[in-house]
């Protein structure tokens, strides 16, 4: 095997003589860092939306839920496109192009929030464009799968998915801080200001801060990555839908990642609308005594993504199915516990609600790590990448589904619906994968 060329002819991860671990791990780290920036892009709206009305926009709670749900719709749709691209573009072009595409929505939001007359429809368009950051996931994960043997797939895919998912937490964590001061080089741009206090708020900073890093990663990907030749025509790629495991794992991944992504996108608004400055409690209690969603919401994706990254080796050791099942049971119980506090009489209900949400995030990490270990094990090699891409696409609709439902029904009703769905997914995981003598252990 010649590793000096751009295309790795003869590459076979299952044959030590035809596999180079250095190339595999270099590919993993470069694509993971790029995907981290992608998830930051995807969740940019969830970080900015809670601040829009504070700087002079006039958006209803329903409009804000829709605004933060659109990236999920876009991410799901675009994943259906990106899942076919690894075999078409190859890893090198895929990662490079993706990194450059992230810049478009970042620049769009950078300029949009500087003018409170920006139309709601343009904000929705820019929200859709951030879906590029989530859409590339269904191209990156199958692509990474080409570089690792099955025995290491849990660790490799767990690290890539988990560490890149941390971008969701990172952008929500740093955004409130970045909005407090001017960034070097863009001080000439006038700050937005709080409509209530007149305080300078640089709400556009989170949108621009990662643009240079996206450019850097595009250059690194173009110069450092290599391609594994994969040939699969469209007909071959869509035969995954004839395998019943595709559909079962889709339900499980929607329960795991779909819920994780959905709650991550909506949690800040949900907290503010239920316990905080936009809630009925605001009429009774002093505003300073109410929890602020934007200040706490980043912990949810931090926990879920961290667990997903750390659990990969345990999935390789014990199999993914057992962790998928345990995670779904845990999600069912913790979501039910959180639902009990969604009609609060005082802000004190926030603490047990938030603890339950953190527990849910932990168990979602188990589901996401376990399910991605399962798929390469229970599916034929040619189908595994396609199923990973497909299930990832369906899971990406989570923010959209959560946002739409929360704009239409009471949060407690939504949570109890999730409880039923998680329980159903747990039953499927037990029957087909986790029980003794299951037909598809993995």
C-alpha positions in Angstrom: 0.0 0.0 0.0 1.4 3.4 -1.0 0.6 6.0 1.6 2.5 8.8 -0.1 -0.4 9.5 -2.6 -3.6 11.4 -2.0 -5.6 8.2 -2.7 -4.9 5.2 -0.4 -5.1 2.3 -2.9 -5.2 -1.1 -1.2 -6.3 0.4 2.1 -8.0 -2.2 4.4 -8.4 -1.4 8.1 -9.1 -5.1 9.0 -5.7 -6.1 7.6 -2.8 -4.7 9.7 -0.5 -4.9 6.7 -2.9 -2.6 4.7 -3.7 -0.1 7.5 -1.7 2.8 8.8 -2.9 3.9 12.3 -1.1 7.3 12.0 -3.1 8.2 8.9 -6.3 7.0 10.5 -5.8 9.0 13.7 -4.7 12.1 11.8 -7.8 12.0 9.7 -9.9 11.6 12.9 -8.5 14.6 14.6 -8.6 17.0 11.6 -12.1 16.0 10.7 -13.2 16.2 14.4 -11.9 19.7 14.9 -13.6 20.7 11.7 -16.9 19.1 12.8 -16.6 20.8 16.2 -16.7 24.2 14.3 -19.7 22.8 12.3 -21.6 22.1 15.5 -20.8 25.6 16.8 -22.2 26.9 13.6 -25.3 24.7 13.8 -26.1 25.9 17.4 -25.2 29.5 16.8 -28.9 30.5 16.6 -29.7 28.8 20.0 -27.0 31.0 21.6 -28.0 34.3 19.9 -31.9 33.9 19.9 -32.4 34.5 23.7 -30.6 37.9 23.3 -32.5 39.2 20.3 -35.4 40.9 22.1 -32.9 42.4 24.6 -31.2 44.3 21.8 -34.4 45.7 20.2 -35.9 42.9 18.1 -39.6 42.2 18.8 -40.2 38.5 18.5 -42.8 36.4 20.2 -42.0 33.2 22.2 -43.5 31.2 19.3 -41.3 33.0 16.7 -38.2 32.3 18.9 -39.0 28.6 19.2 -39.4 28.5 15.4 -36.1 30.4 14.9 -34.2 27.9 17.0 -36.0 24.9 15.4 -35.1 25.8 11.8 -31.5 24.8 12.0 -32.7 21.3 13.0 -34.9 21.1 9.9 -32.0 22.2 7.7 -29.5 19.9 9.4 -31.8 16.9 8.9 -32.4 17.7 5.2 -28.8 18.4 4.5 -27.7 15.2 6.2 -29.7 13.4 3.6 -27.5 15.0 1.0 -24.2 14.7 2.9 -24.7 11.0 3.6 -24.0 10.2 -0.1 -21.0 12.5 -0.5 -18.1 10.5 1.1 -18.2 8.1 -1.8 -18.5 10.9 -4.3 -16.1 13.5 -3.0 -13.7 11.6 -0.8 -12.6 12.7 2.7 -10.2 15.4 1.6 -12.6 17.4 -0.5 -15.6 16.7 1.8 -13.9 18.2 4.9 -12.3 21.1 3.1 -15.6 22.2 1.4 -17.5 21.8 4.5 -15.2 24.0 6.5 -15.6 26.8 3.9 -19.3 26.4 3.9 -19.5 27.1 7.6 -18.4 30.7 6.9 -21.6 31.6 5.0 -24.0 31.5 8.0 -21.5 32.9 10.4 -21.0 36.0 8.2 -24.8 36.2 7.7 -25.6 36.4 11.4 -22.6 38.7 12.0 -24.3 41.4 9.9 -28.0 40.5 10.6 -27.9 41.2 14.3 -26.4 44.6 13.9 -29.7 45.9 12.5 -32.9 45.3 14.5 -34.9 46.1 11.3 -33.6 42.8 9.9 -36.8 40.9 8.7 -37.9 37.7 10.5 -37.9 35.9 7.2 -34.2 36.7 6.7 -33.4 35.5 10.2 -35.2 32.3 9.3 -33.1 32.0 6.1 -29.9 32.5 8.1 -31.1 30.0 10.7 -31.6 27.5 7.8 -28.1 28.1 6.6 -26.6 27.2 10.0 -27.9 23.7 9.3 -24.9 23.2 7.1 -22.9 22.8 10.3 -25.1 19.9 11.4 -25.6 18.5 8.0 -22.0 17.6 7.4 -22.1 15.1 10.3 -23.7 12.4 8.1 -20.8 12.8 5.7 -18.0 12.9 8.2 -19.0 9.9 10.3 -19.2 7.4 7.4 -16.0 8.9 6.0 -14.2 8.3 9.3 -15.6 4.8 9.4 -13.5 4.0 6.3 -10.3 4.5 8.2 -10.8 2.3 11.3 -11.3 -1.4 11.9 -14.5 -2.6 13.6 -12.6 -3.3 16.8 -11.8 0.4 17.1 -15.0 1.8 15.6 -16.6 2.5 19.0 -13.7 4.5 20.2 -13.1 6.4 16.9 -16.8 7.2 16.2 -17.4 8.0 19.9 -14.5 10.4 20.0 -15.5 12.1 16.8 -19.2 12.4 17.6 -18.7 13.2 21.2 -15.9 15.8 20.9 -17.6 17.5 17.9 -20.9 17.6 19.8 -19.1 19.7 22.4 -19.3 22.5 19.9 -23.0 22.8 20.8 -22.0 23.4 24.4 -19.0 25.6 23.6 -20.9 28.1 21.5 -23.6 28.4 24.2 -21.0 28.8 27.0 -18.8 31.4 25.4 -21.5 33.5 23.6 -22.7 35.4 26.7 -19.0 36.1 27.5 -18.1 37.1 24.0 -21.1 39.5 23.8 -19.6 41.5 26.6 -16.6 43.1 24.9 -15.3 44.0 21.5 -13.0 41.6 19.6 -9.6 42.6 18.3 -9.9 43.9 14.8 -13.7 44.6 14.7 -13.9 47.3 17.3 -14.9 49.7 14.5 -18.3 47.9 14.3 -20.8 49.6 16.6 -22.2 47.4 19.4 -25.8 46.5 19.7 -27.3 47.8 22.9 -29.7 46.5 25.5 -33.1 47.9 24.9 -33.7 48.2 28.6 -30.4 49.5 30.0 -28.5 50.8 27.0 -25.6 48.5 27.9 -23.3 47.7 25.0 -23.8 44.2 23.8 -21.6 42.7 21.1 -24.2 40.1 20.0 -22.5 39.6 16.7 -19.2 38.4 18.2 -20.1 34.7 18.5 -21.0 34.7 14.8 -17.5 36.0 13.7 -15.1 34.5 16.2 -14.8 31.1 14.5 -14.5 32.3 10.9 -10.7 32.4 10.9 -10.5 28.9 12.4 -12.8 27.6 9.7 -10.4 29.0 7.1 -7.4 27.4 8.9 -9.1 24.0 9.1 -10.0 24.2 5.4 -6.3 24.7 4.5 -5.2 21.9 6.9 -7.7 19.5 5.5 -6.8 20.2 1.9 -3.1 19.8 2.5 -3.1 16.9 5.0 -6.0 14.5 4.4 -6.1 11.5 2.1 -8.9 9.6 0.4 -9.9 5.9 0.7 -11.4 4.8 -2.7 -15.0 3.8 -2.1 -17.3 2.9 -5.0 -21.0 2.7 -4.3 -23.7 3.9 -6.7 -27.0 5.4 -5.6 -28.9 2.1 -6.0 -26.3 0.3 -3.8 -26.5 3.0 -1.2 -30.2 3.0 -0.8 -30.5 -0.8 -0.3 -30.0 0.0 3.4 -33.8 0.6 3.6 -34.4 -3.1 3.0 -32.7 -4.0 6.2 -35.0 -3.8 9.2 -32.1 -2.8 11.5 -32.0 0.5 9.6 -35.4 1.3 10.9 -35.0 0.0 14.4 -31.7 1.9 14.8 -33.4 5.0 13.4 -36.0 5.0 16.1 -33.3 4.5 18.7 -31.1 7.2 17.4 -33.9 9.7 17.2 -34.6 8.9 20.9 -31.0 9.4 21.8 -29.4 12.0 19.6 -32.7 13.6 18.4 -33.7 14.3 21.9 -30.2 15.4 22.9 -30.0 17.8 20.0 -33.6 19.0 20.4 -33.3 19.8 24.1 -29.9 21.4 23.5 -31.4 23.8 21.0 -34.5 24.7 23.0 -33.4 24.5 26.7 -32.4 28.1 27.1 -35.7 29.3 25.8 -37.6 26.6 27.7 -36.0 27.7 31.0 -36.6 31.4 30.4 -40.2 30.7 29.4 -40.9 28.4 32.3 -38.8 29.7 35.2 -37.2 32.9 34.0 -37.6 36.4 32.6 -40.3 35.4 30.1 -42.3 33.2 32.5 -45.5 33.9 34.6 -43.2 33.8 37.6 -41.6 37.1 36.5 -44.7 38.9 37.5 -44.4 37.7 41.1 -40.7 37.3 41.8 -37.8 39.7 41.4 -36.0 39.2 38.1 -32.6 38.9 39.7 -33.9 35.8 41.6 -34.9 34.0 38.5 -32.5 31.6 36.7 -31.3 32.7 33.3 -31.5 30.0 30.6 -28.6 31.3 28.6 -26.2 31.0 31.5 -27.0 27.4 32.3 -28.1 25.7 29.1 -24.6 24.9 27.9 -24.2 22.3 30.6 -26.7 20.0 29.0 -24.7 19.4 25.7 -21.5 19.5 27.7 -22.6 16.5 29.8 -24.2 14.6 26.9 -21.3 15.1 24.5 -18.7 14.4 27.1 -20.2 11.0 28.0 -20.5 10.1 24.3 -16.8 10.8 23.8 -15.7 8.9 27.0 -17.9 5.9 26.6 -16.4 4.7 23.2 -13.8 2.4 24.7 -16.4 0.9 27.1 -18.6 0.2 24.1 -15.7 -1.5 22.3 -15.1 -3.7 25.4 -18.7 -4.6 26.4 -20.6 -4.0 23.1 -22.9 -1.1 22.3 -26.3 -2.7 22.8 -26.2 -2.9 26.6 -25.3 0.8 26.9 -27.9 1.8 24.4 -30.6 0.0 26.5 -29.4 1.4 29.8 -29.3 4.9 28.3 -32.8 4.7 27.0 -34.2 3.4 30.3 -32.3 6.3 32.1 -33.7 8.8 29.6 -37.2 7.6 30.2 -37.0 7.9 34.0 -35.1 11.2 34.1 -37.4 12.9 31.5 -40.4 11.8 33.6 -38.8 13.4 36.7 -38.1 16.6 34.8 -41.8 16.8 33.6 -43.0 16.9 37.2 -41.5 20.4 37.6 -42.7 22.1 34.4 -45.7 23.8 36.1 -43.8 25.6 38.8 -45.2 27.7 41.6 -41.9 29.3 42.4 -38.4 29.5 40.9 -37.2 26.9 43.4 -38.6 24.2 41.0 -35.8 25.1 38.6 -33.1 23.2 40.6 -34.7 19.7 40.6 -35.8 20.3 37.0 -32.3 21.1 35.9 -30.8 18.2 37.8 -33.2 15.9 36.0 -32.1 17.4 32.7 -28.5 16.8 33.5 -29.2 13.2 34.3 -31.1 12.9 31.0 -28.1 14.4 29.2 -25.8 11.8 30.8 -28.0 8.9 29.6 -28.4 10.4 26.1 -24.6 10.2 25.8 -24.8 6.4 26.6 -27.4 5.9 23.9 -25.5 7.9 21.3 -22.2 6.1 22.0 -23.7 2.7 22.2 -25.8 3.0 19.0 -22.8 4.1 16.9 -20.9 1.1 18.1 -23.8 -1.1 17.2 -24.2 -0.1 13.6 -20.8 -1.2 12.3 -21.3 -4.5 14.2 -24.8 -5.5 13.2 -24.8 -4.3 9.6 -22.8 -5.4 6.5 -19.7 -3.3 6.0 -21.1 -1.7 2.8 -24.3 -0.7 4.5 -22.9 0.5 7.9 -21.7 3.9 6.6 -25.1 4.6 4.9 -27.1 3.6 7.9 -24.9 5.9 10.1 -25.5 8.7 7.7 -29.3 8.0 7.5 -29.8 7.7 11.3 -27.7 10.8 11.8 -30.0 12.7 9.4 -33.1 11.6 11.2 -31.7 12.4 14.6 -30.8 15.9 13.3 -34.5 16.7 13.0 -34.6 16.7 16.8 -34.2 20.5 17.2 -36.9 21.2 14.6 -39.4 18.7 16.1 -38.8 19.9 19.6 -39.1 23.6 18.6 -42.3 23.1 16.6 -44.0 21.0 19.4 -43.0 23.4 22.1 -44.5 26.2 20.1 -47.8 24.3 19.8 -48.2 22.4 23.1 -47.4 22.8 26.8 -43.9 21.8 27.8 -45.1 19.2 30.3 -47.2 17.6 27.5 -44.2 17.5 25.3 -42.0 15.9 28.0 -44.6 13.1 28.7 -44.7 12.4 25.0 -40.9 12.0 25.1 -41.2 9.6 28.0 -43.5 7.3 26.0 -41.2 7.4 23.0 -38.1 6.7 25.0 -39.8 3.8 26.6 -40.8 2.4 23.2 -37.2 2.7 21.9 -35.9 1.0 25.1 -38.2 -2.0 24.4 -36.9 -2.2 20.8 -33.3 -2.1 22.0 -34.0 -4.9 24.5 -35.8 -7.2 22.2 -33.5 -7.0 19.2 -30.1 -6.2 20.6 -29.5 -6.2 24.4 -31.3 -9.3 25.8 -29.7 -12.7 26.1 -29.8 -14.5 22.8 -30.9 -11.3 21.0 -31.1 -11.8 17.2 -28.6 -8.9 16.5 -26.2 -8.6 19.5 -23.6 -5.8 19.0 
